[in-house]
Amino acid sequence: MLVNKAGRGMTIWYNLVRTRIDLSVLEHNFRLIKAKAPCPIPVVKSDAYGHGLGAVATMLARCGAQTMAIGTVGEGMALRLVPFSGKILSLLGPLGHEDYPALWEYDIMPLVGRKEQLELLEEEGARQGTSLDIALALDTGMSRIGFTPKDMTWVRDWFRKSKWVRPYLACSHLATADEPESREFVLQQGRVFSSMCDSLEEVGIVFQRCLANSAAIQAYPELTFDAQRPGITLYGSSPFAGTSWEDKGKGFCPAMEVRTNIVSVHDLAKGAPISYGRTFYAPEDMRVAIVAVGYADNYSRGLSNKGEMLVHGQRAKIVGRVCMQMTAVDVTHIPGVAAGDTVYLLGGEGEHPISPEELAGWWGTIPYEVFCLLGQNQREYVGK
């Protein structure tokens, strides 16, 4: 069954690009994760990495997810209204004063890594007259957010006096779990995390430990602890693609497929340039198709002269610069191409679908960005 979700959460409404999300593939990926993660907290921040918060969260809840992680408190409010009745972890935590009362109103658990946040939460708890579960952010080497080992004495003393704030989770983030050559740094982060957690538990502070991300779930079973936070593997991209650990990411399948249409097809004579800046000259007589996609559709201009699309099941190279809403591809070797034909930017039919890793490589980025940006086009859902 095909369900059109156009206009729900997307920002790009004016084009022919369609992003198709297969919920049955997402379910398959989640079940693979659960085989190694006994208590997964799937990450659905940034509109579920461009896959659509409402549809993805509904599927995950049906598959047994009891806690989900989003970014901002505002995202948590949206998740609660999906509706989702489980626990919601806000990975960015309260960023403005208006976020603090919302945590109580929508029952959102914030990740907290600064002293002033704890003080403001305690003040809000007193106003609300009820306590709030939080996740404690511990910095074990990522150097981004969180309390450091030097802060532990202060943190322990503060929680022993707190009346309204209860630690439910202790979390940290691994910086290099997807790099086989960085194994020792990953394990060092794990040791620091364990030591920090132990120091809290020594004074009777009770919580669950949560460290493993997608890569660690697959490669570091010793770091799975009580809860885990799968992200990119849920959406079907392997964190180990192109590394010596590629086998550890096998089985995950992309749930997103992106397509558009051909606008026109014409001949390009040998020596003739095409598109802005004349960055491509035909090395021989060619046949080119003009495709209805460009950087206004979040298809990067960085793909100029190096990306590929899928036309009639065959690869077609981008020639010339990607324009605002049009891109040219070489279809000389593909018979029968005509205006109106379907072109795949990601995924596709046949033996040579375009993978997120390939597209990210041409783009000069990572699959996370590919999903988040292309997912802002109009979406269609299958596999419910």
ZITAGI-V131745 format. One record per helix or strand of 3 or more residues. SS is the DSSP state (A for helix, B for strand). FROM is the first residue (numbers start at 1). TO is the last residue. Records with the same first field share a line. If there is no record, write none. Layout:
# ZITAGI-V131745
SS: FROM-TO + FROM-TO
This chain:
# ZITAGI-V131745
B: 18-22 + 67-70 + 87-90 + 108-112 + 132-138 + 165-171 + 208-210 + 256-268 + 286-291 + 308-311 + 314-318 + 327-330 + 342-347 + 378-382
A: 23-34 + 45-50 + 53-62 + 73-80 + 97-105 + 115-128 + 149-161 + 180-201 + 214-219 + 221-223 + 232-235 + 246-249 + 276-278 + 295-297 + 301-303 + 356-363 + 367-374
